[in-house]
Amino acid sequence: MYRDSGGGLQILIVDDQEDIRISLSAFLRSWRYTVVQASNGEEAWEILQTSDISFVISDWSMPVLNGIDLCNRIRAASFDRYIYFILLTANTEKTDMIAGMEAGADDFLGKPFDHNELRVCIRAGERILLLEQRLKHQQKQLVETNAALIQTEKLATLGAIAGSVAHELNSPLGAILNASERIQSTLDNPLEHGFLSAFAGKVGFEEMKEDLELLISAALHCRSVVADLLSSARAPSENETCTLPEVVQGWLRLYRKQLELYGIEYDFSADEPRRLALSYPALSQVLTNVLMNARDALIESTDDKPRQISLHTEADQNHCIITVRDTGPGIAPQMEEQLFNAFATSKEQGKGTGLGLWVSRSLLQKAGGGIVLRNYDGGAEAVMIIPFADAISSPIL
């Protein structure tokens, strides 16, 4: 095996006849291609595994490993690139051509070959490889764009969570501060508070004990809120699972105060114990997007009916079905066809990214589930389907 200097596309020539390899190489070098040669399929296979060559011209009949078997092996392998394969053959029977195509050959070149036909075949292969490179580049850009959009929505979600955390932590932190000040006052003025007689008549001891219990309770509440915030914000691990009750309870710890602030009644029934094929951060983000949409719809509603959000679950053998309902104005007709489009939103500018439902559907579909939004008699509802972790291989109904 040797490599000729040419500077253009690398082409691997595979033939057990040296004169054929030399003749092909001469034409290819004259057209400014770089040539690599192999005398049989096995040698060519080793070259392909250790190089980035994506163009092969191979003889059909060779010792050790023939052209058909080499082509079969290439198509069965997991290369990071497409390898364009031309079979060089004297076999012109229709059945032979079909066999070559079934093996994955892209084109055929007869023996003895015509140099003009050779050039046409190579140009066709170059166009295919160029298209493949463009598709890979576009796919990479699409993946990067999707990741950026998801990150944008995640930051928006975290902003909403931060506001809820401020509400949720305000009360326990106030309790900690007040209880601490009372204890500090007692210690600073022991005579005034009867602290020195505590050992005799335990005057003031019970009050201090109550303050300490309040401090501990408030601190534990703060710690649980922060833990839920961190769980929601962290990046999920692959194949991670969670239970619906733990996510819903964590969500309520973050957002309960906010719902109460806006006078929104809530009825969450999430008692499904089986683990879901979705991570805690992913399900937390899905629920946050859906429930915050319901909250916003209720806040903006001008109807006199009660503001209510409900969440309840059903289950079949393989899936958990979560339904979220609100008593808001429902889905506007002009938005029904755009609900899951990126950047589509009915909210005022600056009040939403238009990515929440798009991200939610992406996360659920990645887990093998889905989401549907629709109006019902009384408001709007979102129905989410999530596979159970122990039934992940089962199809979505």
C-alpha positions as CSV (number, residue, x, y, z in Angstrom):
1,M,0.0,0.0,0.0
2,Y,1.2,3.5,-0.8
3,R,-0.1,7.0,-1.1
4,D,0.4,9.3,-4.1
5,S,0.6,13.0,-3.7
6,G,-2.3,14.8,-5.4
7,G,-3.8,17.3,-3.0
8,G,-7.5,16.7,-3.8
9,L,-10.1,14.2,-2.6
10,Q,-8.5,10.9,-1.3
11,I,-9.6,7.9,-3.3
12,L,-8.8,4.3,-2.3
13,I,-8.1,1.9,-5.2
14,V,-8.5,-1.7,-4.4
15,D,-7.4,-4.3,-7.0
16,D,-5.2,-7.4,-6.9
17,Q,-3.8,-6.5,-10.3
18,E,-1.0,-4.0,-10.1
19,D,-1.3,-2.8,-13.7
20,I,-5.0,-1.8,-13.1
21,R,-4.0,0.1,-9.9
22,I,-1.2,1.9,-11.7
23,S,-3.5,2.8,-14.7
24,L,-6.3,4.1,-12.4
25,S,-3.8,6.0,-10.2
26,A,-2.3,7.8,-13.3
27,F,-5.7,9.1,-14.4
28,L,-6.7,10.1,-10.8
29,R,-3.4,11.9,-10.2
30,S,-3.8,13.8,-13.5
31,W,-7.2,15.1,-12.2
32,R,-5.5,16.2,-8.9
33,Y,-6.9,13.5,-6.7
34,T,-4.9,11.8,-3.9
35,V,-4.6,8.1,-4.4
36,V,-4.2,5.3,-1.8
37,Q,-3.8,1.7,-3.1
38,A,-4.6,-1.7,-1.6
39,S,-4.1,-5.1,-3.2
40,N,-7.2,-6.8,-1.6
41,G,-10.3,-6.1,0.5
42,E,-8.7,-7.0,3.8
43,E,-5.9,-4.5,3.3
44,A,-8.4,-1.9,2.2
45,W,-10.5,-2.5,5.3
46,E,-7.6,-1.8,7.6
47,I,-6.9,1.5,5.7
48,L,-10.5,2.7,6.0
49,Q,-10.4,2.1,9.8
50,T,-7.3,4.2,10.3
51,S,-8.0,7.1,7.8
52,D,-10.8,9.5,6.8
53,I,-11.1,8.2,3.2
54,S,-14.6,8.4,2.0
55,F,-14.3,7.2,-1.7
56,V,-13.5,3.6,-2.8
57,I,-13.0,2.1,-6.2
58,S,-12.8,-1.6,-5.8
59,D,-12.4,-4.6,-8.0
60,W,-15.2,-7.2,-7.7
61,S,-13.0,-10.4,-7.8
62,M,-10.0,-10.5,-5.5
63,P,-8.4,-12.9,-3.1
64,V,-8.7,-12.7,0.7
65,L,-11.7,-10.4,0.7
66,N,-13.5,-9.6,-2.6
67,G,-15.2,-6.3,-3.5
68,I,-18.8,-7.4,-2.7
69,D,-17.7,-8.6,0.8
70,L,-15.7,-5.4,1.4
71,C,-18.8,-3.3,0.5
72,N,-21.0,-5.4,2.8
73,R,-18.6,-4.9,5.6
74,I,-18.4,-1.2,5.1
75,R,-22.2,-0.8,5.0
76,A,-22.5,-2.9,8.2
77,A,-19.9,-0.8,10.1
78,S,-20.5,2.4,12.1
79,F,-18.2,4.9,10.3
80,D,-18.6,8.6,11.1
81,R,-18.9,9.3,7.4
82,Y,-20.5,8.0,4.3
83,I,-18.2,6.0,2.1
84,Y,-19.0,6.2,-1.6
85,F,-18.3,2.8,-3.3
86,I,-17.7,2.1,-7.0
87,L,-17.4,-1.6,-8.1
88,L,-14.9,-2.2,-10.8
89,T,-16.1,-5.3,-12.6
90,A,-16.2,-7.3,-15.9
91,N,-19.5,-8.8,-14.7
92,T,-22.2,-7.2,-16.8
93,E,-25.0,-9.7,-16.1
94,K,-28.2,-8.1,-14.6
95,T,-28.1,-10.5,-11.6
96,D,-24.5,-9.4,-10.8
97,M,-25.5,-5.8,-11.0
98,I,-28.4,-6.4,-8.6
99,A,-26.1,-8.3,-6.2
100,G,-23.7,-5.4,-6.2
101,M,-26.5,-2.9,-5.5
102,E,-27.9,-5.0,-2.7
103,A,-24.4,-5.1,-1.2
104,G,-24.5,-1.3,-1.1
105,A,-22.5,-0.3,-4.1
106,D,-23.2,3.2,-5.4
107,D,-22.0,2.8,-8.9
108,F,-20.3,0.4,-11.3
109,L,-17.4,0.8,-13.7
110,G,-16.8,-1.9,-16.4
111,K,-13.5,-3.5,-17.2
112,P,-11.6,-2.4,-19.2
113,F,-12.7,1.1,-18.0
114,D,-13.1,4.2,-20.1
115,H,-11.3,7.2,-18.5
116,N,-14.2,9.5,-19.5
117,E,-16.7,7.2,-17.8
118,L,-14.4,7.0,-14.8
119,R,-14.3,10.8,-14.5
120,V,-18.1,11.0,-14.7
121,C,-18.5,8.4,-12.0
122,I,-16.1,10.2,-9.7
123,R,-17.8,13.5,-10.2
124,A,-21.2,12.0,-9.3
125,G,-19.6,10.5,-6.2
126,E,-18.1,13.9,-5.2
127,R,-21.5,15.5,-5.5
128,I,-23.1,12.9,-3.2
129,L,-20.3,13.3,-0.6
130,L,-20.6,17.1,-0.8
131,L,-24.3,16.9,-0.1
132,E,-23.6,14.5,2.8
133,Q,-21.2,16.9,4.3
134,R,-23.7,19.8,3.9
135,L,-26.4,17.7,5.6
136,K,-24.1,16.8,8.5
137,H,-23.2,20.5,8.9
138,Q,-26.8,21.5,8.8
139,Q,-27.7,18.8,11.3
140,K,-24.9,20.0,13.6
141,Q,-26.3,23.5,13.4
142,L,-29.8,22.3,14.1
143,V,-28.6,20.4,17.2
144,E,-26.7,23.5,18.4
145,T,-29.7,25.7,17.7
146,N,-32.1,23.3,19.6
147,A,-29.7,23.2,22.5
148,A,-29.5,27.0,22.6
149,L,-33.3,27.3,22.5
150,I,-33.7,24.8,25.3
151,Q,-31.1,26.7,27.4
152,T,-32.9,30.0,26.7
153,E,-36.2,28.5,28.0
154,K,-34.4,26.9,30.9
155,L,-33.0,30.3,31.9
156,A,-36.5,31.8,31.6
157,T,-37.9,29.0,33.8
158,L,-35.2,29.5,36.4
159,G,-36.1,33.2,36.4
160,A,-39.7,32.3,37.3
161,I,-38.4,29.8,39.9
162,A,-36.2,32.5,41.4
163,G,-39.3,34.8,41.9
164,S,-41.2,31.9,43.6
165,V,-38.2,31.1,45.8
166,A,-38.1,34.7,47.0
167,H,-41.8,34.4,48.0
168,E,-41.4,31.0,49.5
169,L,-38.3,31.8,51.6
170,N,-39.5,35.2,52.8
171,S,-41.8,33.8,55.5
172,P,-39.4,31.3,57.1
173,L,-36.5,33.7,56.9
174,G,-38.7,36.3,58.7
175,A,-39.5,33.7,61.4
176,I,-35.8,32.8,61.8
177,L,-35.0,36.5,62.2
178,N,-37.7,37.2,64.7
179,A,-37.0,34.1,66.8
180,S,-33.3,34.8,66.8
181,E,-33.9,38.4,67.9
182,R,-36.0,37.2,70.8
183,I,-33.4,34.7,72.0
184,Q,-30.7,37.3,71.6
185,S,-32.7,39.8,73.7
186,T,-33.1,37.2,76.4
187,L,-29.4,36.4,76.5
188,D,-28.5,40.2,76.5
189,N,-30.9,41.0,79.3
190,P,-31.1,37.8,81.5
191,L,-32.5,39.7,84.6
192,E,-35.2,41.4,82.6
193,H,-36.4,38.2,81.1
194,G,-36.1,36.1,84.2
195,F,-33.5,33.9,82.5
196,L,-31.3,33.5,85.7
197,S,-34.3,31.9,87.5
198,A,-34.8,29.5,84.7
199,F,-33.1,26.7,86.5
200,A,-35.3,27.2,89.6
201,G,-38.7,27.8,88.1
202,K,-37.9,27.4,84.4
203,V,-39.3,30.9,83.8
204,G,-38.7,31.7,80.1
205,F,-37.4,28.2,79.3
206,E,-40.5,27.1,77.4
207,E,-40.5,30.3,75.4
208,M,-36.9,29.8,74.3
209,K,-37.6,26.2,73.5
210,E,-40.5,27.2,71.2
211,D,-38.3,29.8,69.5
212,L,-35.6,27.2,68.9
213,E,-38.2,24.8,67.5
214,L,-39.4,27.5,65.2
215,L,-35.8,28.2,64.1
216,I,-35.2,24.6,63.2
217,S,-38.5,24.2,61.4
218,A,-38.0,27.4,59.3
219,A,-34.4,26.4,58.5
220,L,-35.5,22.9,57.4
221,H,-38.2,24.5,55.2
222,C,-35.6,26.8,53.6
223,R,-33.3,23.9,53.0
224,S,-36.0,21.8,51.2
225,V,-36.9,24.8,49.0
226,V,-33.2,25.3,48.0
227,A,-32.8,21.5,47.4
228,D,-35.8,21.6,45.1
229,L,-34.4,24.6,43.3
230,L,-31.1,22.8,42.8
231,S,-32.8,19.6,41.6
232,S,-34.8,21.5,39.1
233,A,-31.9,23.5,37.8
234,R,-29.2,20.8,37.4
235,A,-28.5,18.9,34.1
236,P,-30.3,15.5,33.9
237,S,-28.2,12.3,33.6
238,E,-29.0,9.8,30.9
239,N,-31.6,7.1,31.7
240,E,-32.4,9.0,35.0
241,T,-35.9,8.4,36.4
242,C,-38.2,10.0,39.0
243,T,-41.6,9.7,40.6
244,L,-44.4,12.1,39.9
245,P,-45.2,12.8,43.6
246,E,-41.7,13.9,44.4
247,V,-41.6,16.3,41.5
248,V,-45.1,17.7,42.2
249,Q,-44.3,18.2,46.0
250,G,-41.0,19.9,45.0
251,W,-42.9,22.2,42.6
252,L,-45.5,23.1,45.2
253,R,-42.8,24.0,47.7
254,L,-41.4,26.5,45.1
255,Y,-44.6,27.9,43.8
256,R,-47.3,27.5,46.5
257,K,-46.9,31.1,47.8
258,Q,-47.1,32.5,44.3
259,L,-50.4,30.7,43.6
260,E,-51.8,31.9,46.9
261,L,-50.6,35.5,46.2
262,Y,-52.7,35.5,43.0
263,G,-55.7,33.9,44.7
264,I,-55.4,30.7,42.7
265,E,-56.9,27.6,44.2
266,Y,-55.1,24.4,43.4
267,D,-56.0,20.7,43.6
268,F,-53.1,18.4,42.9
269,S,-53.6,14.7,43.0
270,A,-50.3,13.0,42.2
271,D,-50.1,9.6,44.0
272,E,-48.7,7.4,41.2
273,P,-45.7,5.6,42.9
274,R,-44.1,4.0,39.8
275,R,-41.0,5.6,38.4
276,L,-41.2,7.5,35.2
277,A,-38.8,7.4,32.2
278,L,-38.0,11.1,32.7
279,S,-35.5,12.8,35.0
280,Y,-36.5,15.1,37.9
281,P,-35.1,18.2,36.1
282,A,-36.9,17.4,32.9
283,L,-40.3,16.7,34.4
284,S,-39.9,19.7,36.7
285,Q,-39.3,21.9,33.7
286,V,-42.3,20.4,31.8
287,L,-44.6,20.9,34.7
288,T,-43.3,24.4,35.3
289,N,-44.0,25.4,31.7
290,V,-47.5,23.9,31.6
291,L,-48.5,25.1,35.1
292,M,-47.1,28.6,34.6
293,N,-49.1,28.9,31.4
294,A,-52.2,28.0,33.4
295,R,-51.3,30.5,36.1
296,D,-50.7,33.3,33.5
297,A,-54.0,32.5,31.8
298,L,-55.9,32.8,35.1
299,I,-54.1,36.0,36.0
300,E,-54.9,37.6,32.7
301,S,-58.5,36.4,32.7
302,T,-61.3,38.9,33.0
303,D,-64.0,36.4,33.9
304,D,-65.6,36.4,37.3
305,K,-65.4,32.6,37.8
306,P,-63.0,31.2,40.5
307,R,-59.3,30.9,39.6
308,Q,-58.5,27.2,39.8
309,I,-55.8,24.8,38.6
310,S,-56.1,21.0,39.0
311,L,-53.7,18.2,38.3
312,H,-54.7,14.6,38.4
313,T,-53.3,11.3,37.0
314,E,-54.4,8.1,35.4
315,A,-52.3,5.1,34.3
316,D,-52.4,2.2,32.0
317,Q,-49.9,-0.7,32.1
318,N,-47.1,1.2,30.4
319,H,-47.9,5.0,30.8
320,C,-48.7,7.7,33.3
321,I,-51.2,10.2,32.0
322,I,-51.1,13.6,33.7
323,T,-53.9,16.1,33.1
324,V,-53.6,19.8,34.1
325,R,-56.7,21.9,33.9
326,D,-57.4,25.6,34.5
327,T,-60.5,27.7,34.6
328,G,-59.0,30.4,32.3
329,P,-60.3,31.7,29.0
330,G,-59.0,28.7,27.0
331,I,-56.8,28.5,23.9
332,A,-57.4,31.3,21.4
333,P,-58.4,29.9,17.9
334,Q,-55.4,31.7,16.2
335,M,-53.0,29.9,18.5
336,E,-54.3,26.4,18.2
337,E,-52.1,25.6,15.2
338,Q,-49.0,27.2,16.6
339,L,-49.0,26.0,20.2
340,F,-45.8,23.9,19.9
341,N,-43.9,26.1,17.5
342,A,-40.8,27.7,18.8
343,F,-41.3,31.4,19.7
344,A,-45.1,31.2,19.3
345,T,-46.8,33.0,22.2
346,S,-49.9,34.9,22.9
347,K,-48.3,36.8,25.8
348,E,-47.2,40.4,25.7
349,Q,-43.7,41.1,24.7
350,G,-41.3,40.5,27.5
351,K,-43.6,38.1,29.4
352,G,-42.6,34.9,27.7
353,T,-40.0,33.4,25.3
354,G,-42.5,31.3,23.3
355,L,-40.4,28.2,23.9
356,G,-42.0,26.6,26.9
357,L,-44.4,24.2,25.1
358,W,-41.9,23.5,22.4
359,V,-39.3,22.5,25.0
360,S,-41.9,20.5,27.0
361,R,-42.9,18.5,23.9
362,S,-39.2,17.9,23.0
363,L,-38.4,16.6,26.5
364,L,-41.5,14.3,26.5
365,Q,-40.9,13.0,23.0
366,K,-37.3,12.2,23.8
367,A,-38.6,10.0,26.7
368,G,-41.1,8.3,24.4
369,G,-44.1,10.3,25.5
370,G,-46.1,13.3,24.3
371,I,-48.4,16.2,25.1
372,V,-51.7,17.5,23.8
373,L,-53.3,20.9,24.6
374,R,-57.0,21.6,24.0
375,N,-60.0,23.5,25.3
376,Y,-62.7,21.9,27.5
377,D,-65.9,23.2,28.8
378,G,-64.6,25.5,31.5
379,G,-61.0,26.4,30.3
380,A,-58.0,24.7,28.9
381,E,-56.3,21.4,29.6
382,A,-52.9,19.8,28.9
383,V,-52.6,16.1,28.7
384,M,-49.1,14.6,29.1
385,I,-48.2,11.0,28.5
386,I,-45.0,9.6,30.0
387,P,-43.8,6.0,29.9
388,F,-43.0,4.2,33.1
389,A,-39.3,3.4,33.4
390,D,-40.0,-0.4,33.6
391,A,-42.0,-0.3,30.3
392,I,-39.8,2.0,28.3
393,S,-39.5,-0.5,25.4
394,S,-43.3,-0.6,25.0
395,P,-44.9,1.6,22.3
396,I,-46.8,4.8,23.1
397,L,-50.5,4.2,22.7
